[in-house]
Amino acid sequence: MSALTQSPAWRALQAYQTVMAQQHLRELFNRDPQRFNKFSLSFSDMLIDYSKQPINDETVELLLTLARQQQLEGWIARMFSGDKINSTEHRAALHIALRGQHPIVVDGVDVMPEVKRVLKQMERFTIAVQSGARRGYSGKMFTDIVNIGIGGSDLGPAMVTEALKPYWLNGITPHFISNVDGAQLTQVLQRLNPETTLFVIASKTFTTQETLANAHSARQWFLSHGGSEKNIAQHFVAVSTNQPAVEQFGIDAENMFVFWDWVGGRYSLWSAIGLPIALTIGMDNFYALLAGAREMDQHFASAPLEKNMPVMLGLIGIWQINFFGSSSHAILPYDQCLHRFPAYLQQLDMESNGKRITRDGEMVDYATGAVVWGEPGTNGQHAFFQLLHQGTQTISADFLAPCQSHYLIGDHHRMLLANFLAQTEALMTGKTETEVRAELEAQGMDTQVATQLVLHKVFPGNRPTTSILFKKLTPQTLGSLIALYEHKVFVQSVIWNINPFDQWGVELGKQLAGKILVELAEKASTSAHDASTCGLIDFIRNNQ
Ligand code: G6Q
């Protein structure tokens, strides 16, 4: 057994889970009128309500004891001071420096002057594009930005630009190409004019197969649709840590925006990887995004654990995953602009905490990261909410919504919020057999028919949710919201004693595909794999 599962704090939580599991959330609310006040936190214009989680004062105390036992405060301080907490890659994890203001030293060098230099470079570039000082080869202004990148070099900027659509500048439309499936590139390019299209090739390593294939094909398209070799420099820029590879691709160093090995891919939207964001919403709004994240960083680094939003969100997740056995966690934004937020968080959380070896090199004997998934409300209500309400699994869910919408149309926003509130309330209270029977009788239903139907219409309730409300989805608020989840993931990694900043599982995929790519091009059958893989390779070959 691991030190963690043997520890007094862990055991106390295990014992207390059996107490809490016997109490319905409805009873907890009936018993304690202060429940909302006690189990909600607000910060800036954001509120987190975790009172609809199966907790009480004792649970919170026990979770905080676990956090202290795992030295959470020390780990937070280590992250902020630039320690190499990404131990398997011997790197710091300093996304907080990308939005920071104070010196942070890594390997004897303060990283902040470089961070500021690149931000200024981005600022000059975005102003030049937006003002028309930098134009396409025929003299027309750029109208379309195509970001070519995958994973961390795609999901963050794609999610943020969608979320901040109300802030898009006139005349510029962003597009994102990630999949190596030529369908995506073809479908985007067929709508574009090379004279007015700017390509951003985004890759930390600049060796990722999908990104390089898409970048080469985009260049080919540019050259075969009117552009010439000498125009490439005007239309292609790169964001990377690997200058030699960028130059080898044919992009001049002066059209390159750098970032650093201490920025993890899925934590990189705050760096030059955010260039398509800045080009789409303007640098001032990009700075506001950084400021929002910085505010959350300051809160995370300084608020006491019990008043600390990322800490409490992380600990509630630990309570669900490790003590109630939840293996899945739903992210349900009641905001269409956040429609890519679940996909973004899926990478952030699952790639960070989908690990089973501890920092000490031992196999864990407890669950780590949950499966993260979700869709915007109210769409989900007409799809998978059935399972949330009446299925056999208890799924913990985060509901997110802005109090104000950017889109003032009829009564839509009030209807959206009414649904948010009704769903979180119904998931918590449920509907008892007595209530259902009374309802059916009031409708005048025959008693025998009602008896047959009654169990189907019972809702057990007691389904845990956390509500996150904010005033309006501004760049600043979005920055805080993303940083909230980044830090929540970190909190959980500390409790589990795993490194959230590496991704060896992703690296494996990158190696395997390269080998099979060669075999797919060969004529003869292969016997170099298991029978299934060889059979599949043969089937593909015979059908091409
Ligand atoms: C993120 C991961 C992964 C990475 C992509 C793209 O944290 O490392 O999603 O971002 O594999 O890698 P490149 O940016 O190096 O092309």
Boltz pocket constraint, residues with backbone or C-beta under 6 A from the ligand:
constraints:
  - pocket:
      binder: B
      contacts: [[A, 150], [A, 151], [A, 152], [A, 153], [A, 202], [A, 203], [A, 204], [A, 205], [A, 206], [A, 207], [A, 208], [A, 211], [A, 264], [A, 265], [A, 266], [A, 267], [A, 351], [A, 503], [A, 506]]
      max_distance: 6.0
